[in-house]
Amino acid sequence: MLLQGLRKQLSEHPLGHVGPGLITGVADDDPSGVVTYTQAGAQYGFNMLWAMPLAFPLMAAMQLICARIGRVTGKGLAANIETAFPPIVLRGVVILLLLANTLNIAADLAAMGEVAELTSGIDRHWMTIGFALGSLLLQVFVPYHRYVVFLKWLTVSLLAYAAVLLTVHVPWRTVALRTLWPELRIDSASAAVIVGVFGTTISPYLFFWQTSEEVEEMGRNPAARPLKDDNVAARGELRRIGWDTWTGMFYSDITAYFVILATAVTLHASGIRSIETAAQAASALRPLAGNLACVLFSVGIVSVGLIGVPVLAGSGAYAMAEAMHWNEGLERTPSAAHGFYGIITISMLAATGIQYSPISPMKALFWSAVINGVVAVPLMIVVLLLAARKSVMGQFTASWPILALGWIAAAVMGAAAVAMLLI
């Protein structure tokens, strides 16, 4: 009774009514993403802050387009790609997505285990196994409508990174100046960091996740239909999607900004310029900003990992299930969607196994970034073409300003991918 009452109170809170945009935004700041932002702040200080204001409208536009595709068509991204493009396009995207996601999960689990060992003293490998199994069991055995409530509350954990700034002095005038006018020399090293920041901010797995979660949310309402078949609900639903996505991406973007800023005023200012793991960042914060800053940073890593890991595993499972025409959805029981949950299980176990293999988690993160860089641009082009097709979207094709931002995002990611290959 106590747990039922708690669930009811949580679901009735305003936070319980926000949609997939918030969870997607927080998942974007997963542990491997935080490590990337930490590297940017430690290495270049305030001179990398400009990247986040630039990334915000681009990432928001792409996620908004994906959310609209899901709600308008009533189908996930993979299912829509299958109907509009040759089979080889879908197969190539899904295979690369699964590989990149598994490597990314491995890097996230490693980061969670490392910072948990730092604050609890328990061996990182046991903590990693605990996080992996706990996340897997929740995804498989807890229905989506219950699980999602706790995911939404975990999004509050991103405030931990803002709280780190309360423990140190921040020269806000200089911060504002460098955000608008950085003193940055573009060379191979700075280009690599820029590629990493944009690559972790605009990621293919988020496209699949938010599209599928709009379909999942629609399935919770027996009266809901795809918007192209329901003009009455369209105006309110599209307004809700817009608000949810823009605010979720802003929350994600401002958090990344805070991570870069916090490490700039602590690590960079103290001459610490090379950070490779989350535990190294947390340990370095302790003598500079106090034990509280270290704990807050570590709590943030673990909490966003508990969101990011299910999103990574789930997005790949949605894509594969749609491509193979399997039953799919986190609301279904394992017996009703064994292929879907099988992909989640394989991804999680493979990622956990990497912790005990010769493959370094940081190498896994690097190759994940490479694969995402390869798949992101063609996938973004496919998404933009889908959103502009009346045969797919009916009367709800994306507006030209949103499409323009999407094409700019594709161009930026294309330039980043080329830079990544040339560096």
N, C-alpha and C positions, 0 to 999 in steps of 0.2 A: 504493500500500500504506500509506503514511504517513497519507494522508487517511482511508482506510478504518479504520485503527486508531484514529485520533482520534475519528471518528464513533462507533465502537463504545464507546470509553471514555466519551464524553459521554452516549451513550444509556443506558449501564449505571449512571451516577451517579444517586443518589436524585432529583436535580433533573429527570432525564430521565423520571421516572415520574409527575410531577405532571400534572394534566389541564388542560383549557381554562380553568379558573377563574383560574389564576395569570396566564396570558397576557392574559385579559380584564381582570383587575385592573390590570395594568401599562398596557395600552392605554387605560384610563380616565384615566391620568395622561399623556396625550399632550402635545406641546408647547403646543398652544393651552390645554389645561387648566392646565399649569404657569404660563402667563402669567396666567390668571385667578386662581390661588392667589397668585401674586406680587403682583398688584394688591391683593388682599385684605390681605396682610401689610404691604405698603408703606403703604397708605392708612389701615388701622385697627389695625395692630400686633397685640398679643395679643388684642384684642377680637373677632377673627374666628375664633379657634381653636375655639370651641364648636361651630361648624358641622360639623366633621369627626366628632366622636363621635356627634352626632345623625344624620349621614348614613350612618354605617357599617351599622347594622342594617337600614336601609331599602334601601340599595343591595344589600346581601348577600341580603336576602329576595327581591328582584326577580330577581337573577341566579340564585339557587338555583331559583326557580320555572321560569325559562327552561331551565336545564340539565336539570331533571327532565322537562320537556315533551319535550325532544329525545331523552333516553335512554329514556323510557317509551314514546313513540310511534314512535320510529325515524324521525321526520320533522322537518324544520326548522320554524321559527315561521311562515313564510309559508304553507307547505303545510297546517299545522294551522288557520291562520286561514281559508284557502280552504274547508276542509271544514265549518266551523262558523258562518261569517258570510257575508252577501251579497258578491258580487264587488266592489262599489264600495268596500267597506271595505278590502280587500286592495290594490286598485289605488291608492287615495288614499294609503295608508301607504307603499307601495313608491316611488311617484313623489316624495313628500316626503322619504323617507329618502335616495334617490339624490341629490337636489338638496342636501340638508343635508350629506351625506357628502362630496360633491365640494368644496363650499365649505370644509368643515373640513380636508380634505386640503390644499387650497391654503394655508390658514393654517398648517398644520403644516410643510409644505415650506418656506414662507417663513421660519418661525422656525428651522428646521434650517439653512437657507442662511445666515441672518444670524449665528448663533453660530459656524458653521464658518468664515465669513470673519473673524470676530473673533479666532479662535485660530490660524488657518492663514494668513491674509492673502490667500487665493484669493477672487476675486470671488464674491459670494453667488449670482449668477445661474447661474454655472457649477456651483457646489456644489449648488444646487437641482436643476438638470437631472441631475447625477450621482446624487443621492439618489433622484430620481423614476425614472430609468431602471434603476438598480440594484435598487430595490424591485420594479419591474414585472417585470424579467427573472427575479428569484428566485421571484416568485409564479407566473409562467407556466411556467417551465421546470424548476424544482426540485420534485420530488414532496413532498407534505405531510409524509410520515413523516421525511424528511431535513431539510426546512426548519424544522419545528416544534422540533427539538432545539436549533437555534441561537437560535430565538426565546426558548425557555425560558432559555437562558444569558444572553441580553440582559436578562432581567428583573432580573439582579443589578445592572444599572446604576442602578436606583432608589436604591441605597445611596449614590450620589454626593450626593444631597440631604441625607441624614443626615450625611455626612462634612463638608459645609459647616459644620455646627454645631460641629464640632471645632476650627474655625479662629477662633471668636469666643467671648466670654463670654455665657453664657445664665443669666439669673436664674430658676432653676427654680421657686422658691417663688411668684414673681409669675406665672409661666407657668401653674402649676397653678390658682392662684386665678382668673385671668382666663378659663381654659378652662371652669371651673365657674360663674363669676359675672362675666360681661363687663360693662364699662362702655360700653354702646353705645346711642346715641340713634338710633331708627329714623326715618329721613327718606328722601327719594327717592334720595339717593346711596347710603346704606347698604343700602337695599332692592335697588338695582340690583346691588350686589356680592353680596348673599345669593342673589339669583336666579341670578347667574352661577355661583356656587360649586355650588349644588344642580343647576343645569342641566348643568354639565360633569361632575358626579359620577354622575348617573342619566341615562344617554343611550340613546336608542332603538337605535342601531347595536350597542351591546353586547348587547342582548337577542337580536338576530338572530344575532350572531356566536357567542355561547356555545351557543345552541340547536343551530346547525348544526355546531359543532365536536364536540359530543357525538355527533352522528350520524356525523361524519367519523371520530372515534376508534372508534366501534362498527364501522365498515366495515373497519377494519384487522384485525379478528378475524373470520375466516370463521365461527366458531361462535357469534358474538354475535347475539342477537335483541332486538327491542324488549322492554322489561321487562314490559309488559302481557301478553306471550306467554311469559315466562320467569320464573316465580316463584322458581326456584332461585337465579338470579343476582341477584335484586332486592335482597336485604338488603345484600350486599357492595357492589353498585354504588351504591345510594343513600347508603350510608355514605361511600363514596369521593367522590361528588359533593358531599356536605355538607362534608366536610373540605376538599376542594379549593376550593370556592367561598368558604367563610367565611375560609379563610386567604388566598386570593387577594385578596378584597375588603379584608381587614384590612391586607395589605401595601400595597395601593393607598391606603387611607384614611390610614394612618400616614405614608405618603410625602407626601401632600397636606398633612397636619398639619405635617410637617417643612419643607415649602416655605414655608408661611405663617409658621412660626416663624423660619426662617432670614432671611426678608426683613423680618420684624418687628424682629429684634434688630440688623439692619444698616441697611437702607434707611429704615424708619420712624424708628428711633432717631436717625438722622442728618438727619432732616428731608426725606428724599426721599419724597414721597407720591404721585407720579404715575408709573406705569410702564405703557407701552403695548405694548412688544415684548420678546421674550426677550433680544435683543442689548442692549437698554437696561438690563435687569436685570443681565445678566452684567457689562456695563461698569461699572455703578454699584457692583457688589460688589468690584471690583478695588482701588480706593483704600481701601475700608472694611475688607475682610477679607483682602486679599492676592490675589496672582495665582492661588494654588492654588484658592481659593474660586471665582474666575471660571472657571477651567478645569474644575473639578468640575461646576459648574452647566451649562456648555456641553456637556460630555460627556453629562451626564444628558439634556439636551434632544435631542441627536442620537440617543442610544441608544433613548430611549422613542419617538422619532419613527419609528425603524426598525421598531418593533412597532406603533405606533398607525396608521401609514399603511396597512400591509397589512390590518389589522383593519377600518379604515374602508372600503377598497376591496372587501375580501372580503365584508363583511356585506351591502353593497348588491347584490353579484353573486349571493349566495345567495338573497336575497329576490326579485330579478327572475327568476332561473332557476326557482325554485320556482313563482312566479306564472305563468310562461310554459310550465311543464312541460318545461324544457330539462334536458339532462344537466348536472350540477353537481358540484363538489368539487375541492379543491386536489390531490387524489391522482390525478385524471384528467389525461390528456395534452391539450394544446390542441386536437388534431384531434378528440378524443372529447367535448369540451365547449366548442366554439368560441363559443357564445353567452355562457356563463358568463365565460370569459376575455375575451370582447369587452367586457363591461360593466366589468370591472376595467381594461382598457386605456383605454377611453373616459374613465372616471373619472380615471385618473392623468394622461392627456394633457390633459384639460380643466382639471384643477387646476394643472398645470404652465403651461398657457397663460394662466391668470389672473395669473401673476407678471408677464406682459408686456402686460397689458391695463390700462385705466384703473381697474379695480376694485382697491381697496386690500385686501391680505390681512386687515387688521384689520376692514375692512367685510365681507369674506367671512365672517370669524369671527362678527361680529355677526349677520348674516343667517342663518348656520348655527344660532346660538343661538335666534333667533326661530323658525325652522322646527322645531327640536327641541322648543321649548316648546309649539308648536302640536300636534305629533304625539305627544309623550310621554304625555300624560294619557289620550287615548282608546286608545292602544296598550297602556298599562299596564292599563286596564280590560279590554280584550280578553284580554290575557295572564292576568289573574286569573280571568276567567270560564272560560277554557280549562282552567286548572289545577284548577278546582273541578268540572268536568264529568266524570261517570263515563263518558259516551259517548266522551270523548277519552282520559282517563287510566286507565280501568278501576278497579281497586282501589287505585291509587296516586295518588289525588287529593291535593292539597296539604293539610297539616294546618292547623287553624284558627289556631295562633299565627303561622305563616308567612304565611297569607293575610291575617291582621290587620295584620301589618307591611307587606305589600304594599299594602293599602288605605290605610294611613296614608301610605305613600310617594306614592301617587297623589294623596291629598289635599294633601300638601305641595307636590308638583309643580304641582297645579292652582292652589293659592294663589300659587305663584311665577309661573305663566304669567299669571294675572290681574294680579299686581303689575307684571310686565314690560310688559303692555299699558297700564297706567295711569301708569307712571312717565314 
